[in-house]
Amino acid sequence: MSDEIKNIDYDSIPSPGRKKRGKLTKFLMWSLFFLLLVSIGGGVLLFRDSDTAKAGLKNANGQISELQKQVYNLRTELDTTIVNLQRQKTINERLQHENDTLKTLFPIHISKIEVANADANGNTITSYGKSIQASSSMYLMPRITYWGLKVGGKITLNVRLYDSDGKLVTGTSSPAGYSFSCKIDPIMPNENMMSLSGWGGADKGHFKPGSYRYEVWYENVCLQQLVFSLK
């Protein structure tokens, strides 16, 4: 009996434990295979998400760079504006100082002289600023445009008229060194126009063709002059 027992092939006898171990091995293999697939799929998705993230980051960096440029340009414009404002402030302060200084020196500022041709009664034959024909010339009457600096005061202006030969035109009643004088009484504020006395004669063609010059003086300073021609 013992010999028969010894000759039994134990490997040929099915074992419940072996079946269980075989199933467990297959389960583990399929599980590992599934996990491997999941890992590969996740890697693919992660790679795709990484590309998308990189593209988004690149776009964001581009937008940030553009915003930085805009900020830089705005700062540059602001700095330029500040410099211009400071410069303009300095100019205004200088102009105000010069204007205050000018007021202490001169009572008016003459910005322009115009000449008209008038008759003996002061009626305009040729309007101010228009070309005057020598053949119709009678009295050459200047008009000044001025700003009053010392408002309300009274001043005397002296006028010089130089003829086409460059000689100072004078008469028996002319002040020394001038053709004639006139008064501003009173000096008005802001911009004003004032016609001065005319010089000439009642006969037409009193002046010959050529270049003439009017000068308006205050004390010993020429405030303004005008060179004009008679055709």
C-alpha positions as CSV (number, residue, x, y, z in Angstrom):
1,M,0.0,0.0,0.0
2,S,2.8,2.4,0.9
3,D,4.5,1.7,-2.5
4,E,1.3,2.6,-4.4
5,I,1.0,5.8,-2.4
6,K,4.6,6.7,-3.2
7,N,4.0,6.2,-7.0
8,I,1.1,8.7,-7.1
9,D,1.8,11.7,-9.5
10,Y,0.9,14.6,-7.3
11,D,1.3,17.1,-10.2
12,S,-1.5,15.4,-12.1
13,I,-3.9,16.0,-9.2
14,P,-5.8,19.3,-9.7
15,S,-5.3,21.8,-6.9
16,P,-7.9,24.4,-5.9
17,G,-5.1,26.8,-4.9
18,R,-3.5,26.7,-8.3
19,K,-6.7,27.6,-10.1
20,K,-7.1,30.6,-7.8
21,R,-3.5,31.7,-8.4
22,G,-3.9,31.4,-12.1
23,K,-7.0,33.6,-12.1
24,L,-5.3,36.1,-9.9
25,T,-2.3,36.3,-12.2
26,K,-4.6,36.9,-15.2
27,F,-6.5,39.5,-13.3
28,L,-3.3,41.3,-12.4
29,M,-2.0,41.1,-16.0
30,W,-5.2,42.7,-17.4
31,S,-5.2,45.2,-14.6
32,L,-1.6,46.2,-15.5
33,F,-2.5,46.3,-19.2
34,F,-5.5,48.6,-18.4
35,L,-3.4,50.8,-16.3
36,L,-0.8,51.0,-19.0
37,L,-3.5,52.0,-21.5
38,V,-4.8,54.6,-19.1
39,S,-1.3,55.9,-18.5
40,I,-0.6,56.2,-22.3
41,G,-4.0,57.9,-22.9
42,G,-3.4,60.3,-20.0
43,G,0.1,61.0,-21.4
44,V,-1.4,61.8,-24.8
45,L,-4.0,64.1,-23.3
46,L,-1.4,65.7,-21.0
47,F,0.9,66.3,-24.1
48,R,-2.0,67.9,-25.9
49,D,-2.9,70.0,-22.9
50,S,0.7,71.0,-22.6
51,D,0.7,72.2,-26.2
52,T,-2.5,74.2,-25.6
53,A,-1.1,75.7,-22.4
54,K,2.1,76.6,-24.2
55,A,0.1,78.3,-27.0
56,G,-2.0,80.2,-24.4
57,L,1.1,81.2,-22.5
58,K,2.7,82.5,-25.7
59,N,-0.4,84.5,-26.6
60,A,-0.6,85.9,-23.1
61,N,3.1,86.9,-23.3
62,G,2.4,88.7,-26.6
63,Q,-0.5,90.6,-25.1
64,I,1.6,91.6,-22.1
65,S,4.4,92.8,-24.3
66,E,1.9,94.9,-26.3
67,L,0.5,96.4,-23.2
68,Q,4.0,97.2,-21.9
69,K,4.7,99.0,-25.2
70,Q,1.5,101.0,-24.8
71,V,2.3,101.9,-21.2
72,Y,5.8,103.0,-22.3
73,N,4.3,105.2,-25.1
74,L,1.8,106.7,-22.7
75,R,4.5,107.5,-20.2
76,T,6.6,109.1,-22.9
77,E,3.7,111.2,-24.1
78,L,3.0,112.2,-20.5
79,D,6.6,113.1,-19.9
80,T,6.6,115.2,-23.1
81,T,3.4,116.9,-22.1
82,I,4.8,117.7,-18.7
83,V,8.0,119.2,-20.2
84,N,5.9,121.2,-22.7
85,L,3.7,122.5,-19.9
86,Q,6.7,123.5,-17.8
87,R,8.2,125.2,-20.9
88,Q,5.0,127.0,-21.6
89,K,4.8,128.1,-18.0
90,T,8.3,129.5,-18.2
91,I,7.5,131.3,-21.4
92,N,4.3,132.8,-19.9
93,E,6.2,133.9,-16.8
94,R,8.9,135.5,-19.0
95,L,6.3,137.2,-21.2
96,Q,4.5,138.5,-18.1
97,H,7.8,139.8,-16.7
98,E,8.6,141.5,-20.0
99,N,5.1,142.9,-20.2
100,D,5.4,144.3,-16.7
101,T,8.8,145.8,-17.6
102,L,7.4,147.2,-20.8
103,K,4.6,148.9,-18.9
104,T,7.2,150.8,-16.8
105,L,9.0,152.0,-20.0
106,F,6.2,152.6,-22.6
107,P,2.5,153.5,-22.1
108,I,1.3,151.8,-25.3
109,H,2.4,149.0,-27.7
110,I,1.8,149.8,-31.4
111,S,1.4,146.6,-33.3
112,K,0.5,148.0,-36.8
113,I,0.5,151.1,-38.9
114,E,-1.8,151.5,-42.0
115,V,-2.1,154.4,-44.4
116,A,-5.1,155.8,-46.2
117,N,-5.4,158.6,-48.8
118,A,-7.8,161.3,-47.6
119,D,-9.1,164.7,-48.7
120,A,-8.8,168.0,-46.8
121,N,-11.9,167.1,-44.8
122,G,-10.6,163.7,-43.7
123,N,-12.8,161.7,-46.0
124,T,-11.2,158.6,-47.2
125,I,-10.4,158.4,-50.9
126,T,-8.3,155.2,-50.7
127,S,-9.0,152.9,-47.7
128,Y,-6.4,151.9,-45.1
129,G,-4.0,149.2,-46.4
130,K,-5.0,149.6,-50.0
131,S,-2.6,150.6,-52.8
132,I,-2.5,154.4,-53.2
133,Q,-2.1,155.9,-56.7
134,A,0.3,158.9,-56.7
135,S,-1.9,160.7,-59.2
136,S,-4.8,160.8,-56.7
137,S,-2.8,161.3,-53.6
138,M,-3.7,164.2,-51.3
139,Y,-3.3,163.6,-47.5
140,L,-1.5,160.5,-46.4
141,M,-3.3,159.6,-43.1
142,P,-1.8,157.0,-40.8
143,R,-3.8,154.8,-38.5
144,I,-2.2,152.9,-35.6
145,T,-3.4,149.7,-33.9
146,Y,-2.2,149.7,-30.3
147,W,-2.6,148.1,-26.9
148,G,-2.9,150.4,-23.9
149,L,-0.4,149.6,-21.2
150,K,-0.9,152.5,-18.9
151,V,-4.6,152.8,-19.1
152,G,-6.2,156.2,-18.6
153,G,-3.0,158.2,-19.1
154,K,-2.3,160.9,-21.7
155,I,0.7,160.8,-24.0
156,T,2.0,162.7,-27.0
157,L,3.2,160.8,-30.1
158,N,5.6,162.3,-32.6
159,V,5.4,161.2,-36.2
160,R,8.0,161.3,-39.0
161,L,7.2,161.0,-42.7
162,Y,10.0,160.4,-45.1
163,D,9.3,161.1,-48.8
164,S,10.3,159.2,-51.9
165,D,13.8,160.9,-51.8
166,G,14.3,159.7,-48.2
167,K,14.0,163.2,-46.8
168,L,12.1,164.1,-43.6
169,V,8.9,166.0,-44.5
170,T,8.5,169.1,-42.2
171,G,6.5,172.3,-42.1
172,T,6.5,175.6,-40.1
173,S,4.6,174.0,-37.3
174,S,6.5,170.7,-37.1
175,P,8.2,169.8,-33.8
176,A,12.0,169.7,-34.0
177,G,13.1,166.5,-35.8
178,Y,9.5,165.4,-36.6
179,S,6.8,166.0,-39.2
180,F,3.9,166.4,-36.7
181,S,2.7,165.3,-33.3
182,C,-0.6,164.0,-31.9
183,K,-2.1,163.1,-28.5
184,I,-3.8,160.0,-27.1
185,D,-6.1,161.1,-24.4
186,P,-6.9,158.8,-22.7
187,I,-5.1,155.5,-23.3
188,M,-7.7,152.8,-23.7
189,P,-7.2,149.1,-22.6
190,N,-7.0,146.1,-24.9
191,E,-6.6,146.6,-28.7
192,N,-7.5,149.9,-30.2
193,M,-7.3,151.8,-33.5
194,M,-6.7,155.5,-33.8
195,S,-6.3,157.7,-36.9
196,L,-3.5,160.3,-36.7
197,S,-3.3,163.6,-38.5
198,G,-2.7,163.3,-42.3
199,W,0.1,165.0,-44.2
200,G,-0.2,166.4,-47.7
201,G,-2.1,168.9,-49.7
202,A,-5.6,169.6,-51.1
203,D,-4.5,169.1,-54.7
204,K,-4.6,165.6,-56.2
205,G,-1.2,164.2,-57.1
206,H,0.4,165.9,-54.2
207,F,2.9,163.1,-53.8
208,K,5.0,161.6,-56.6
209,P,5.4,157.8,-57.1
210,G,8.0,156.1,-54.9
211,S,8.7,154.6,-51.5
212,Y,7.6,156.4,-48.3
213,R,8.0,155.7,-44.6
214,Y,6.0,156.6,-41.6
215,E,7.5,156.3,-38.1
216,V,5.7,156.8,-34.8
217,W,7.8,157.8,-31.8
218,Y,7.3,158.1,-28.1
219,E,9.9,160.4,-26.5
220,N,13.1,159.1,-28.0
221,V,11.9,155.6,-29.0
222,C,10.4,154.5,-32.3
223,L,7.5,152.4,-31.4
224,Q,6.6,151.3,-35.0
225,Q,7.2,152.1,-38.6
226,L,5.7,151.4,-42.0
227,V,7.3,151.5,-45.5
228,F,4.7,151.8,-48.3
229,S,4.7,152.8,-51.9
230,L,2.7,155.1,-54.2
231,K,2.2,153.7,-57.7
